[in-house]
Amino acid sequence: MKSELIAGAKANLPVAASAMAYGSVLGVLAAQKDLSWLDMVYMNSAVFAGAAQFVMVDMWTGQLPVIERLYSR
């Protein structure tokens, strides 16, 4: 069991490295927009689509037009 766990961890290292790079860039963009950690949790729970998350960081404002966005669907 332990050897399988170690083998699985080694197999996931490339994915983990790319996820860390992606998360770092997204975090830097969020920090430049003065978004809090909680704002990012809300945004990432609603938008989980790669490049769309970078676009959403740029669109995120202090007060989100939630009602307008619901009606626009």
N, CA, C and O atoms as a Tinker XYZ file with bonds, in Angstrom:
   292  protein
     1  N      0.822000   -1.192000    0.000000    73     2
     2  CA     0.000000    0.000000    0.000000    64     1     3
     3  C      0.870000    1.262000    0.000000    63     2     4     5
     4  O      0.581000    2.218000   -0.719000    81     3
     5  N      1.931000    1.260000    0.806000    73     3     6
     6  CA     2.784000    2.441000    0.884000    64     5     7
     7  C      3.508000    2.684000   -0.440000    63     6     8     9
     8  O      3.656000    3.829000   -0.868000    81     7
     9  N      3.954000    1.617000   -1.080000    73     7    10
    10  CA     4.655000    1.782000   -2.354000    64     9    11
    11  C      3.708000    2.286000   -3.441000    63    10    12    13
    12  O      4.123000    3.037000   -4.323000    81    11
    13  N      2.434000    1.878000   -3.385000    73    11    14
    14  CA     1.448000    2.367000   -4.351000    64    13    15
    15  C      1.170000    3.851000   -4.132000    63    14    16    17
    16  O      0.983000    4.604000   -5.087000    81    15
    17  N      1.145000    4.258000   -2.881000    73    15    18
    18  CA     0.929000    5.669000   -2.564000    64    17    19
    19  C      2.087000    6.517000   -3.072000    63    18    20    21
    20  O      1.872000    7.583000   -3.650000    81    19
    21  N      3.300000    6.054000   -2.862000    73    19    22
    22  CA     4.480000    6.779000   -3.337000    64    21    23
    23  C      4.499000    6.825000   -4.863000    63    22    24    25
    24  O      4.829000    7.855000   -5.452000    81    23
    25  N      4.145000    5.711000   -5.500000    73    23    26
    26  CA     4.097000    5.690000   -6.971000    64    25    27
    27  C      3.045000    6.657000   -7.501000    63    26    28    29
    28  O      3.276000    7.337000   -8.501000    81    27
    29  N      1.898000    6.723000   -6.841000    73    27    30
    30  CA     0.854000    7.665000   -7.251000    64    29    31
    31  C      1.273000    9.109000   -7.063000    63    30    32    33
    32  O      0.976000    9.963000   -7.899000    81    31
    33  N      1.968000    9.384000   -5.960000    73    31    34
    34  CA     2.449000   10.746000   -5.714000    64    33    35
    35  C      3.471000   11.165000   -6.765000    63    34    36    37
    36  O      3.450000   12.300000   -7.240000    81    35
    37  N      4.360000   10.252000   -7.123000    73    35    38
    38  CA     5.352000   10.562000   -8.162000    64    37    39
    39  C      4.692000   10.781000   -9.513000    63    38    40    41
    40  O      5.117000   11.642000  -10.284000    81    39
    41  N      3.654000   10.004000   -9.801000    73    39    42
    42  CA     2.961000   10.141000  -11.085000    64    41    43
    43  C      2.218000   11.469000  -11.186000    63    42    44    45
    44  O      2.007000   11.977000  -12.287000    81    43
    45  N      1.821000   12.036000  -10.047000    73    43    46
    46  CA     1.066000   13.292000  -10.052000    64    45    47
    47  C      1.928000   14.535000   -9.930000    63    46    48    49
    48  O      1.393000   15.643000   -9.932000    81    47
    49  N      3.234000   14.394000   -9.824000    73    47    50
    50  CA     4.113000   15.562000   -9.696000    64    49    51
    51  C      4.003000   16.541000  -10.864000    63    50    52    53
    52  O      3.968000   17.747000  -10.620000    81    51
    53  N      3.947000   16.087000  -12.130000    73    51    54
    54  CA     3.799000   17.065000  -13.223000    64    53    55
    55  C      2.487000   17.852000  -13.146000    63    54    56    57
    56  O      2.457000   19.047000  -13.441000    81    55
    57  N      1.423000   17.190000  -12.757000    73    55    58
    58  CA     0.133000   17.872000  -12.634000    64    57    59
    59  C      0.186000   18.875000  -11.488000    63    58    60    61
    60  O     -0.320000   19.990000  -11.610000    81    59
    61  N      0.798000   18.480000  -10.379000    73    59    62
    62  CA     0.897000   19.373000   -9.232000    64    61    63
    63  C      1.737000   20.607000   -9.566000    63    62    64    65
    64  O      1.412000   21.715000   -9.138000    81    63
    65  N      2.798000   20.421000  -10.316000    73    63    66
    66  CA     3.645000   21.558000  -10.687000    64    65    67
    67  C      2.889000   22.538000  -11.572000    63    66    68    69
    68  O      2.997000   23.750000  -11.386000    81    67
    69  N      2.130000   22.030000  -12.527000    73    67    70
    70  CA     1.378000   22.941000  -13.400000    64    69    71
    71  C      0.241000   23.614000  -12.638000    63    70    72    73
    72  O     -0.070000   24.776000  -12.900000    81    71
    73  N     -0.379000   22.907000  -11.706000    73    71    74
    74  CA    -1.443000   23.516000  -10.903000    64    73    75
    75  C     -0.885000   24.615000  -10.005000    63    74    76    77
    76  O     -1.538000   25.637000   -9.798000    81    75
    77  N      0.317000   24.410000   -9.471000    73    75    78
    78  CA     0.936000   25.452000   -8.642000    64    77    79
    79  C      1.265000   26.689000   -9.468000    63    78    80    81
    80  O      1.070000   27.813000   -9.007000    81    79
    81  N      1.756000   26.491000  -10.673000    73    79    82
    82  CA     2.066000   27.639000  -11.539000    64    81    83
    83  C      0.795000   28.395000  -11.906000    63    82    84    85
    84  O      0.757000   29.625000  -11.864000    81    83
    85  N     -0.233000   27.656000  -12.261000    73    83    86
    86  CA    -1.524000   28.256000  -12.620000    64    85    87
    87  C     -2.097000   29.027000  -11.437000    63    86    88    89
    88  O     -2.551000   30.161000  -11.587000    81    87
    89  N     -2.073000   28.406000  -10.263000    73    87    90
    90  CA    -2.597000   29.063000   -9.071000    64    89    91
    91  C     -1.802000   30.293000   -8.681000    63    90    92    93
    92  O     -2.369000   31.275000   -8.204000    81    91
    93  N     -0.498000   30.249000   -8.880000    73    91    94
    94  CA     0.341000   31.406000   -8.556000    64    93    95
    95  C      0.004000   32.599000   -9.441000    63    94    96    97
    96  O     -0.107000   33.725000   -8.957000    81    95
    97  N     -0.158000   32.355000  -10.723000    73    95    98
    98  CA    -0.497000   33.441000  -11.650000    64    97    99
    99  C     -1.877000   34.000000  -11.330000    63    98   100   101
   100  O     -2.074000   35.215000  -11.333000    81    99
   101  N     -2.822000   33.123000  -11.057000    73    99   102
   102  CA    -4.172000   33.576000  -10.706000    64   101   103
   103  C     -4.147000   34.369000   -9.397000    63   102   104   105
   104  O     -4.857000   35.365000   -9.261000    81   103
   105  N     -3.340000   33.932000   -8.444000    73   103   106
   106  CA    -3.217000   34.650000   -7.178000    64   105   107
   107  C     -2.597000   36.027000   -7.341000    63   106   108   109
   108  O     -3.018000   36.980000   -6.685000    81   107
   109  N     -1.611000   36.138000   -8.203000    73   107   110
   110  CA    -0.980000   37.446000   -8.455000    64   109   111
   111  C     -1.984000   38.391000   -9.107000    63   110   112   113
   112  O     -2.064000   39.562000   -8.734000    81   111
   113  N     -2.741000   37.900000  -10.064000    73   111   114
   114  CA    -3.759000   38.749000  -10.700000    64   113   115
   115  C     -4.820000   39.186000   -9.693000    63   114   116   117
   116  O     -5.264000   40.334000   -9.712000    81   115
   117  N     -5.217000   38.279000   -8.826000    73   115   118
   118  CA    -6.212000   38.622000   -7.807000    64   117   119
   119  C     -5.665000   39.653000   -6.832000    63   118   120   121
   120  O     -6.388000   40.556000   -6.410000    81   119
   121  N     -4.400000   39.522000   -6.473000    73   119   122
   122  CA    -3.792000   40.488000   -5.564000    64   121   123
   123  C     -3.708000   41.876000   -6.206000    63   122   124   125
   124  O     -3.881000   42.887000   -5.526000    81   123
   125  N     -3.441000   41.923000   -7.516000    73   123   126
   126  CA    -3.395000   43.210000   -8.209000    64   125   127
   127  C     -4.765000   43.874000   -8.254000    63   126   128   129
   128  O     -4.856000   45.101000   -8.309000    81   127
   129  N     -5.823000   43.082000   -8.230000    73   127   130
   130  CA    -7.187000   43.618000   -8.221000    64   129   131
   131  C     -7.720000   43.832000   -6.819000    63   130   132   133
   132  O     -8.877000   44.214000   -6.646000    81   131
   133  N     -6.881000   43.587000   -5.802000    73   131   134
   134  CA    -7.259000   43.722000   -4.387000    64   133   135
   135  C     -8.422000   42.809000   -4.008000    63   134   136   137
   136  O     -9.289000   43.197000   -3.225000    81   135
   137  N     -8.442000   41.608000   -4.558000    73   135   138
   138  CA    -9.462000   40.636000   -4.187000    64   137   139
   139  C     -8.995000   39.866000   -2.961000    63   138   140   141
   140  O     -7.822000   39.509000   -2.852000    81   139
   141  N     -9.901000   39.616000   -2.055000    73   139   142
   142  CA    -9.541000   38.868000   -0.857000    64   141   143
   143  C     -9.537000   37.367000   -1.147000    63   142   144   145
   144  O     -9.978000   36.918000   -2.204000    81   143
   145  N     -9.039000   36.626000   -0.202000    73   143   146
   146  CA    -9.015000   35.174000   -0.321000    64   145   147
   147  C    -10.439000   34.640000   -0.431000    63   146   148   149
   148  O    -10.703000   33.714000   -1.199000    81   147
   149  N    -11.354000   35.224000    0.337000    73   147   150
   150  CA   -12.745000   34.789000    0.300000    64   149   151
   151  C    -13.394000   35.104000   -1.053000    63   150   152   153
   152  O    -14.194000   34.313000   -1.551000    81   151
   153  N    -13.058000   36.238000   -1.641000    73   151   154
   154  CA   -13.553000   36.559000   -2.984000    64   153   155
   155  C    -13.109000   35.496000   -3.985000    63   154   156   157
   156  O    -13.884000   35.079000   -4.846000    81   155
   157  N    -11.869000   35.067000   -3.866000    73   155   158
   158  CA   -11.357000   34.045000   -4.788000    64   157   159
   159  C    -12.038000   32.695000   -4.568000    63   158   160   161
   160  O    -12.263000   31.951000   -5.523000    81   159
   161  N    -12.363000   32.379000   -3.329000    73   159   162
   162  CA   -13.092000   31.133000   -3.060000    64   161   163
   163  C    -14.462000   31.179000   -3.716000    63   162   164   165
   164  O    -14.882000   30.212000   -4.350000    81   163
   165  N    -15.156000   32.294000   -3.567000    73   163   166
   166  CA   -16.475000   32.444000   -4.201000    64   165   167
   167  C    -16.366000   32.359000   -5.715000    63   166   168   169
   168  O    -17.145000   31.662000   -6.365000    81   167
   169  N    -15.403000   33.066000   -6.265000    73   167   170
   170  CA   -15.258000   33.091000   -7.714000    64   169   171
   171  C    -14.892000   31.722000   -8.265000    63   170   172   173
   172  O    -15.448000   31.291000   -9.275000    81   171
   173  N    -13.968000   31.038000   -7.618000    73   171   174
   174  CA   -13.549000   29.740000   -8.115000    64   173   175
   175  C    -14.592000   28.658000   -7.903000    63   174   176   177
   176  O    -14.572000   27.639000   -8.594000    81   175
   177  N    -15.499000   28.859000   -6.964000    73   175   178
   178  CA   -16.589000   27.890000   -6.824000    64   177   179
   179  C    -17.638000   28.093000   -7.911000    63   178   180   181
   180  O    -18.371000   27.163000   -8.248000    81   179
   181  N    -17.712000   29.292000   -8.456000    73   179   182
   182  CA   -18.678000   29.565000   -9.527000    64   181   183
   183  C    -18.077000   29.357000  -10.909000    63   182   184   185
   184  O    -18.771000   28.932000  -11.833000    81   183
   185  N    -16.792000   29.653000  -11.055000    73   183   186
   186  CA   -16.129000   29.559000  -12.356000    64   185   187
   187  C    -14.939000   28.621000  -12.218000    63   186   188   189
   188  O    -13.972000   28.937000  -11.525000    81   187
   189  N    -15.009000   27.482000  -12.869000    73   187   190
   190  CA   -13.891000   26.539000  -12.852000    64   189   191
   191  C    -13.669000   26.084000  -14.280000    63   190   192   193
   192  O    -14.032000   24.969000  -14.656000    81   191
   193  N    -13.067000   26.964000  -15.075000    73   191   194
   194  CA   -12.954000   26.673000  -16.501000    64   193   195
   195  C    -11.650000   27.183000  -17.098000    63   194   196   197
   196  O    -11.638000   27.678000  -18.225000    81   195
   197  N    -10.569000   27.070000  -16.368000    73   195   198
   198  CA    -9.275000   27.443000  -16.930000    64   197   199
   199  C     -9.139000   28.924000  -17.218000    63   198   200   201
   200  O     -9.103000   29.743000  -16.301000    81   199
   201  N     -9.064000   29.264000  -18.492000    73   199   202
   202  CA    -8.838000   30.647000  -18.898000    64   201   203
   203  C     -9.986000   31.562000  -18.485000    63   202   204   205
   204  O     -9.785000   32.763000  -18.309000    81   203
   205  N    -11.174000   31.013000  -18.329000    73   203   206
   206  CA   -12.309000   31.838000  -17.902000    64   205   207
   207  C    -12.095000   32.405000  -16.508000    63   206   208   209
   208  O    -12.646000   33.455000  -16.180000    81   207
   209  N    -11.310000   31.732000  -15.688000    73   207   210
   210  CA   -11.028000   32.257000  -14.360000    64   209   211
   211  C    -10.188000   33.526000  -14.447000    63   210   212   213
   212  O    -10.384000   34.449000  -13.656000    81   211
   213  N     -9.265000   33.586000  -15.385000    73   211   214
   214  CA    -8.466000   34.800000  -15.559000    64   213   215
   215  C     -9.340000   35.950000  -16.057000    63   214   216   217
   216  O     -9.159000   37.091000  -15.631000    81   215
   217  N    -10.257000   35.671000  -16.929000    73   215   218
   218  CA   -11.178000   36.695000  -17.420000    64   217   219
   219  C    -12.081000   37.162000  -16.293000    63   218   220   221
   220  O    -12.353000   38.355000  -16.163000    81   219
   221  N    -12.545000   36.223000  -15.478000    73   219   222
   222  CA   -13.453000   36.583000  -14.385000    64   221   223
   223  C    -12.773000   37.443000  -13.329000    63   222   224   225
   224  O    -13.419000   38.294000  -12.718000    81   223
   225  N    -11.481000   37.234000  -13.104000    73   223   226
   226  CA   -10.752000   38.090000  -12.158000    64   225   227
   227  C    -10.795000   39.531000  -12.643000    63   226   228   229
   228  O    -10.956000   40.452000  -11.843000    81   227
   229  N    -10.653000   39.730000  -13.940000    73   227   230
   230  CA   -10.696000   41.087000  -14.491000    64   229   231
   231  C    -12.103000   41.678000  -14.405000    63   230   232   233
   232  O    -12.255000   42.888000  -14.241000    81   231
   233  N    -13.121000   40.843000  -14.514000    73   231   234
   234  CA   -14.505000   41.325000  -14.476000    64   233   235
   235  C    -15.043000   41.512000  -13.062000    63   234   236   237
   236  O    -16.047000   42.198000  -12.867000    81   235
   237  N    -14.386000   40.909000  -12.075000    73   235   238
   238  CA   -14.873000   40.936000  -10.701000    64   237   239
   239  C    -14.806000   42.357000  -10.158000    63   238   240   241
   240  O    -13.762000   43.004000  -10.236000    81   239
   241  N    -15.909000   42.842000   -9.610000    73   239   242
   242  CA   -15.972000   44.193000   -9.044000    64   241   243
   243  C    -16.400000   44.099000   -7.585000    63   242   244   245
   244  O    -16.680000   43.014000   -7.077000    81   243
   245  N    -16.447000   45.238000   -6.927000    73   243   246
   246  CA   -16.834000   45.256000   -5.522000    64   245   247
   247  C    -18.230000   44.724000   -5.283000    63   246   248   249
   248  O    -18.445000   43.914000   -4.382000    81   247
   249  N    -19.175000   45.173000   -6.083000    73   247   250
   250  CA   -20.541000   44.685000   -5.962000    64   249   251
   251  C    -20.902000   43.972000   -7.253000    63   250   252   253
   252  O    -20.960000   44.578000   -8.323000    81   251
   253  N    -21.139000   42.703000   -7.133000    73   251   254
   254  CA   -21.468000   41.918000   -8.315000    64   253   255
   255  C    -22.936000   42.092000   -8.679000    63   254   256   257
   256  O    -23.799000   42.056000   -7.802000    81   255
   257  N    -23.228000   42.278000   -9.950000    73   255   258
   258  CA   -24.627000   42.367000  -10.391000    64   257   259
   259  C    -25.247000   40.965000  -10.513000    63   258   260   261
   260  O    -25.470000   40.469000  -11.617000    81   259
   261  N    -25.517000   40.345000   -9.374000    73   259   262
   262  CA   -25.978000   38.952000   -9.347000    64   261   263
   263  C    -27.318000   38.808000  -10.051000    63   262   264   265
   264  O    -27.490000   37.906000  -10.871000    81   263
   265  N    -28.255000   39.673000   -9.749000    73   263   266
   266  CA   -29.592000   39.575000  -10.362000    64   265   267
   267  C    -29.491000   39.732000  -11.872000    63   266   268   269
   268  O    -30.122000   38.980000  -12.614000    81   267
   269  N    -28.709000   40.694000  -12.334000    73   267   270
   270  CA   -28.552000   40.911000  -13.767000    64   269   271
   271  C    -27.920000   39.699000  -14.445000    63   270   272   273
   272  O    -28.308000   39.332000  -15.554000    81   271
   273  N    -26.970000   39.094000  -13.794000    73   271   274
   274  CA   -26.321000   37.919000  -14.374000    64   273   275
   275  C    -27.256000   36.722000  -14.397000    63   274   276   277
   276  O    -27.204000   35.910000  -15.321000    81   275
   277  N    -28.091000   36.609000  -13.411000    73   275   278
   278  CA   -29.057000   35.499000  -13.420000    64   277   279
   279  C    -30.063000   35.649000  -14.553000    63   278   280   281
   280  O    -30.437000   34.669000  -15.197000    81   279
   281  N    -30.498000   36.882000  -14.793000    73   279   282
   282  CA   -31.460000   37.108000  -15.871000    64   281   283
   283  C    -30.821000   37.041000  -17.266000    63   282   284   285
   284  O    -31.528000   36.882000  -18.262000    81   283
   285  N    -29.530000   37.158000  -17.340000    73   283   286
   286  CA   -28.881000   37.150000  -18.657000    64   285   287
   287  C    -28.685000   35.758000  -19.216000    63   286   288   289
   288  O    -28.265000   35.611000  -20.363000    81   287
   289  N    -28.973000   34.748000  -18.449000    73   287   290
   290  CA   -28.813000   33.376000  -18.938000    64   289   291
   291  C    -29.944000   33.013000  -19.785000    63   290   292
   292  O    -29.999000   31.895000  -20.297000    81   291
